[in-house]
């Protein structure tokens, strides 16, 4: 006789049993509606806007494109993992400092994307930054302040400060 365990998700280091969820629904829906993790936003539901970006086994993905059943037993990190103790991460603080947050709808997906990007490229060029965030749509800004926030965050992680530029 095999040992049958209840399906679970490992989200931000916490194990969640998902016995009340339909495994065929999107991971985004499960995160928001079943687990109460409202940081990832639901916009296009087609993987085009990046507002629902999460880390899935250390790969950046749009959670609207992942079925909950495919996430069982996998490691998931959402926007909520960036500041687990309540203090802002360097990336979040940079967004505040340079005014990169407008309506805030795209911000969670951008922050997850940028965190992943800076882990592999600590000293990016503006072109590399723009390419890294190209899968995240923002309708409020011209991306100038977002790029500036990435620059500031990359300098903060190096332990240096950068002067903020208001020429956006």
C-alpha positions in Angstrom: 0.0 0.0 0.0 1.4 3.4 -1.0 1.7 6.4 1.3 -0.8 9.0 0.0 0.0 12.5 1.1 -2.1 15.6 0.6 -1.0 18.0 -2.1 1.0 20.9 -0.8 2.7 24.0 -2.1 6.0 25.3 -0.6 5.6 29.1 -0.8 8.1 31.5 0.7 9.5 28.7 2.9 6.1 27.7 4.3 4.3 24.5 3.4 0.6 25.0 2.5 -1.8 22.1 2.1 -4.1 22.7 -0.9 -6.7 20.0 -0.5 -9.5 22.5 -1.2 -8.0 23.7 -4.5 -8.6 22.4 -7.9 -5.2 21.4 -9.2 -6.2 22.5 -12.8 -6.6 26.1 -11.8 -3.8 28.6 -12.3 -1.1 29.0 -9.6 -1.9 32.7 -9.5 -5.5 32.0 -8.6 -4.4 29.6 -5.9 -1.9 32.0 -4.4 -4.3 34.8 -4.3 -7.7 33.2 -3.6 -6.7 30.0 -1.6 -3.6 31.2 0.2 -4.4 34.9 0.7 -1.1 36.0 -0.9 -2.4 39.0 -2.8 1.0 40.5 -3.9 1.1 38.9 -7.3 -1.4 40.7 -9.5 -3.9 39.3 -11.9 -4.0 41.3 -15.2 -3.7 39.7 -18.6 -3.9 36.0 -17.6 -1.8 35.2 -20.7 1.8 35.7 -19.5 2.2 38.9 -21.4 2.3 41.6 -18.7 4.5 40.2 -15.9 2.3 41.4 -13.1 2.1 37.9 -11.6 5.8 37.1 -11.9 7.1 34.7 -9.2 10.2 32.5 -8.7 9.3 28.8 -9.4 12.2 26.4 -8.5 14.6 29.4 -9.0 13.2 30.3 -12.5 11.2 33.4 -13.2 7.7 32.6 -14.4 4.3 34.1 -14.8 2.1 32.4 -12.2 -0.9 32.7 -14.4 0.6 30.2 -16.8 1.4 27.5 -14.2 -1.2 25.0 -13.2 -1.5 24.5 -9.4 -1.0 20.8 -9.9 2.4 21.4 -11.6 3.5 23.4 -8.6 2.9 20.7 -6.0 6.0 20.0 -4.0 8.0 22.8 -5.9 9.7 25.8 -4.3 7.7 29.0 -5.0 8.8 32.6 -4.0 6.4 35.5 -4.3 6.8 39.2 -3.8 6.0 38.6 -0.2 9.4 36.8 0.2 11.3 40.1 -0.6 10.6 41.6 2.9 9.6 38.7 5.2 10.5 40.7 8.4 8.5 43.8 7.3 11.5 46.0 6.4 12.0 47.0 2.8 14.5 45.2 0.6 17.1 47.2 -1.3 15.1 46.9 -4.4 11.8 48.0 -2.7 13.6 51.0 -1.0 15.1 52.1 -4.3 11.7 52.1 -5.9 10.4 54.3 -3.1 13.5 56.6 -3.2 13.3 57.4 -6.9 9.6 57.4 -7.3 9.4 54.4 -9.5 6.0 53.4 -8.0 3.0 54.9 -9.7 -0.3 53.0 -9.4 1.7 50.0 -8.0 -0.1 47.3 -10.1 3.0 46.3 -12.0 5.4 46.8 -9.1 5.3 43.3 -7.5 6.1 41.6 -10.8 8.8 44.1 -11.5 10.4 43.7 -8.1 10.5 39.9 -8.4 12.0 40.2 -11.9 14.6 42.7 -10.8 15.6 40.7 -7.7 16.2 37.7 -10.0 18.1 39.8 -12.5 20.4 41.4 -10.0 21.3 38.1 -8.5 22.8 37.1 -11.9 24.0 40.6 -12.9 25.2 42.8 -10.0 26.4 45.6 -12.3 24.0 45.9 -15.2 24.1 48.5 -18.0 20.9 50.4 -18.8 20.4 48.3 -21.9 20.7 45.1 -19.8 18.2 46.5 -17.3 15.7 47.4 -20.0 16.0 44.0 -21.5 15.5 42.3 -18.2 12.3 44.1 -17.4 11.0 44.0 -21.0 8.5 41.3 -20.0 6.9 43.6 -17.4 4.4 46.1 -18.7 3.8 49.4 -16.9 1.3 51.9 -18.2 2.1 54.7 -15.7 5.8 55.4 -16.3 8.2 55.8 -19.2 10.4 53.2 -17.4 13.1 55.8 -16.7 12.5 55.8 -12.9 12.3 52.0 -12.9 15.7 51.8 -14.6 17.0 54.4 -12.1 15.7 52.3 -9.2 17.5 49.2 -10.5 20.7 51.2 -10.7 20.3 52.5 -7.2 19.4 49.0 -5.9 22.5 47.5 -7.6 24.7 50.2 -6.0 23.0 49.6 -2.6 23.8 45.9 -2.8 27.4 46.8 -3.4 27.4 49.0 -0.3 27.8 52.3 -2.2 25.3 55.1 -2.8 24.3 56.7 -6.0 22.9 60.2 -6.4 19.3 60.2 -7.5 18.6 61.8 -10.9 15.4 63.7 -11.4 15.8 64.0 -15.2 13.2 61.3 -16.0 
